[in-house]
Amino acid sequence: MKHFFLASFLAGALALPAVAADYTIMAPAAPGGGWDQTARSLQQVMQSEGISGNVQVMNVPGAGGTIGLAQFASQQKGNPNALIVGGYVMVGAILTNQSPVTLADVTPIARLTGEYEAVVVPANSDIQNIGQLIEKLKADPGSVSWAGGSAGGVDHIGAGLIAKAAGVDPTKINYIAYSGGGEALAAILGGQVTVGISSYGEFQAQVAAGTLRLLAVSSAERIEGADAPTLKESGLDVVLQNWRMVAAAPGLTDEQKAAVAADVEKLAKSAAWQETLKTKNWQDTYLAGAAFDEQLAKDIAATEAILKDIGLVK
């Protein structure tokens, strides 16, 4: 009888569904920015979809994400329940800060989202279109001050690529880096800078309200609802997307990595995540496995070449 009950108990236990992993997600930036929004969106969807019973988000800001990346790599080794968000900005920050810790020191899982860049001026600016901005840039590159995110990040790269496409020496651009989108926006609205460059979503509300004028976007095709040309159709051969990714801790077994990848894939294909993308105006750029590893290597090489052109990397 004892053996019968034991066998019945074991059979019942084996029939139970696997317990969802509890995750801790590091946003290597201050609250409110793109990485923080990504981490908290992951938290919400993972819990609502039952992918994880409990998800915590922690913020470790500084140096374009490289401070958080170094802490994550050293403290979470072998931990299958730890995740970190990152992206294009981090790739640039690793290079410009000569960070000893790189994305090779963690376990990249998937690219999740993308946002195109937007070029804006205050509504009262005398610059009416992208052509007038380029004329001003060609006449005196230093007279055009650009407000954007961290040095070496996608905004800085965007300004450099625009200058280069216009035939202007990208090392001559007058780029002012701000640590947060709110600070940059205040500088643009206050007329402290000539032009702002950041993800379209960062400026969308102000453009709709009429306080900012949208000059151009960095997508290959026009963005639905955005009343502005692409840089490409304006004669500037620039297409640029700021993508975001999620990575796991270093030192995972193949089984642990596969389990994390399966959870992230479940999230990326869920209706709740697709709704989040629509709400946030994020592009769905989900890419995982060997294809993502290959694309990441290409992006790192291309970013290094761009940063050398801009003069931020020797």
N, C-alpha and C positions, 0 to 999 in steps of 0.2 A: 504493500500500500504506500509506504514511504517513497519507494522508487517511482511509483505511478504518479504521485503528486509532484515529485521533483521533475519528472519528465514532462508533465503537463505544464509546470511553471516555466521550464526552459523553452518549451514550444511556444508558449504565450509570449514570453519575452522576445523571442526571435521574430514573432509576428508583428511586434510593435514597430511603428515608423521610427526612422533614425531621428535622434534629437537634433534640431537645428543648431548650428554653431553660433555662439555669441561672438560678435566681432567688435573690435575697437578700430575706428578709422581716424587716422591723423590727417588733419588739414594743415599743411605746413605754411599757414598764413593766418592773418588776423581774421576775426569774425566779419562776415558781410561780403567778402570778396568772392570771386569765381570758384576758387578751390573749396572755400568754406561752404558755399551754396551746393557744390557738387557732393561734398561729404554728407551734408545734412539731407540732401535728396536721396542719396544712397541709403542712409539710415532709415528714412521714412518708408521707402519702397521695400527694402529688405524686411522690415518688420510687418508692414501691411500685407506683403505677399507670403509671409510665413517662411521666408528664406532664412531668417535669423530671429530667434526669440528676443534677443536683446542686443542693441547696437549703440555703442557710445562714440561720440565724436570729441576729439581733443585738438586744440589749436596750438601750434608751435610756429609763430611767425619769424620772419627774418631772412634777409639775403636771397630773395627770390626762391624761397623754399629749401635752400641748401642746408640751413641750420636744422630744420625738421627732418630732412632726409638723412643727415649724419646721425642724429639722435635715433631715428627709426632703425637704421642699419645696424647700429651698435647695440641697441637695447632689445630688439625684437627677434634676433636671430633664432631661427627654428620654431617661431611661434606661428602656427597656422591660422590663428584668429586675429592677426594684426594686418591692417591694410593702410595704405597711404595713397592719397590722390596727388596728382602732379600733372605735368603737361609741357607744352611748348615753352612756356616761360621758364620752367625749371631747366630745360635743356640749355637755353641761353645763359641762365644764371650759373650753371655748373661751369661753363666755359669762361665766362667773364670774371667770375670769382675765383677761378682756378681751384675749384673745390676738390679736395682729395677723395671725397665720396661722390660717386656717380650713380647713374641708373644701373650700371653693371653690378652694383653692390646690393641691389634688391632684386625682387622677382617680378618683372613686368607681367601683368595679366591681360589687360585689354585697354584699347582706346575706346572711349565711351561717347564723347560729345565734341562738337566743333562750333565755333562762332567766327563769323567774318568781321573784319575790322571796318570801322567807319571813320571818316575824316569830317570834322565839324568845326564851325566857327560860331561865335556869339551871333545872335540875330541882328545886332546893330553893327556888325563888322562891314567894312566896305568891300570885303571879298565876297562876291556873289556866286562864284562857281569855281570848280577845280582848276580850270584854265587860268583864272586870275591868280590863284594861289601859286601855280607853277611859274607864272611870269615873275611874281615877286621873289620866289625862291631862286630863280635863275639870275635875277638882277643883283641880289645880295643874300646868299644863303643864311648868313648869320642874323639877318634882320627878321627872319621867320622863326619864332620860338614855338616849339612843339611840346604840348603837355601829354604825358602818357604814363604808363606803369614803369616797373623797375628797369634799370639800365640793362641792356642786353636782352630784354624780354620781347615779346611779339610786337608790342607797340613801337618800340625802338627800331626793331627790324623792319617794320612796315614803313616808318619814316625814311629809313635808309634806302629801302628798295624803291620808294617813290622818287627820292632824290636821284638815285642812280638811273632809273628809267627816264628821268627828265634831262639826263646829261649833266647833272650837278654832282660834284665830288661829295659822296656820302659822309666823308670824315669832317665835312664843314658844317653839317647840320647842327642847329642849336636845340638840342633835345634836353628837356627838363623832366627828370624822373620823379614821380610821386609814389609814395608807399601805398596809397589807397585810392580807389576810384572816386571817393567823395572829395578828397583833396584836389585831385586833378580837375574834377568837374567845377569846383568852386573857383579855381584859377581861370578856367576857360570862361565861365559865366561872368567873372569879375573883370575880364579883359586884361588879366595879367600876362597872358600868352596870346600868340597870334592864332594858333590852331590846336585842336585836340585830336588825338588818335587813340582809339580803344575799341573793344568789342561793341558791335552795333547795339546790343542789349543794354549796355551801360548808358547810352545816350537816347534810347528810344523814347522814353517818357518826356524828356526835355525837347526833343525834336517835335513830338506830337503837340506839346504845349506851346510851341512857337518861340521858345527862348534860345534854341540852338538851330543853326542852319546846317543841314546835311549836304556835304559837297560830293561825296563819292563813297562807294563801298568796295571792299576788296574781293568780292565773290566773282566767280566766272560768269554767272548770269545775274540779272537784276534780282534783288530780294523783294519778295512779295510784300506790299505795303510800305516799302521804302521808296520815297519819291526822289531818287538820285541815281545817276549813272554809275556803272562799275568803273574802276580805274582803267580797266582794259579797253572799254569802249571810249574812254576819254583820251586814248593814245598812250597810256602808260602800261607797259607789259608787266603788270603785277597782279597775281592772284595769291591770296594769303589767308590761311585759316588757323585760328588759335584753337588747338585741340587739347582735350583733357583726358587723363588716363587713370587707371587704378593699378597699384602694384601690391604684391604681398611681401612678406619678410624674406630675408635671405636664408639659405640653409634648410629649405623645405625638402621633404622627400617627394618623389614623383607622384605618389598617391595624395599627399597633402596638397600639392600644387594643382592636381587634377580636381580635387574637391572644391578648392577655392574658385578655380576657373568655371566649374559647373554652376556654382552659386551666382557668379557674376553673369554668366550667360543667361541663367534663369531670370535674373533681374533685367538684363538688357532687352529680353524678349517679352517682358510682361506688359500688360495693358497699362498698369500704373506708371511704369517708367516712360512709356510712349506718351502718356498724358503729361507727365512732368516735362518732357522735351518740348511739347507744344506750349505749355504754360510759360516756360523759361525762354522760348525762342532759341533753343539749342538744336543744332543739326545732329542727326543720328549718324555717328561715324564709327559704330561698333566694329572693332577688328581685334581678333584674338589669335592666340597660338603662334605658330611659326610665321604666319603672314604678318602679324603685328611686330614680332621680333625683327623681321626683315625691314619693314617700313620704318621702325624706330631707328635702326642703324642708318638708313638713308637720311632720315630727318636730322639726326645728329651731325652727319657729315655735311649736309647742305647748310645747316645753321652755322657751323664752324666757318664755312666759306663766306657766308653773308657777314658774320661778325668780323671777319678779317677785312672785308671790303669797307665796313663801317669804321674800322680802326679800333674796335674794342678788344680784339684778340690778335696777338702778334703771330 
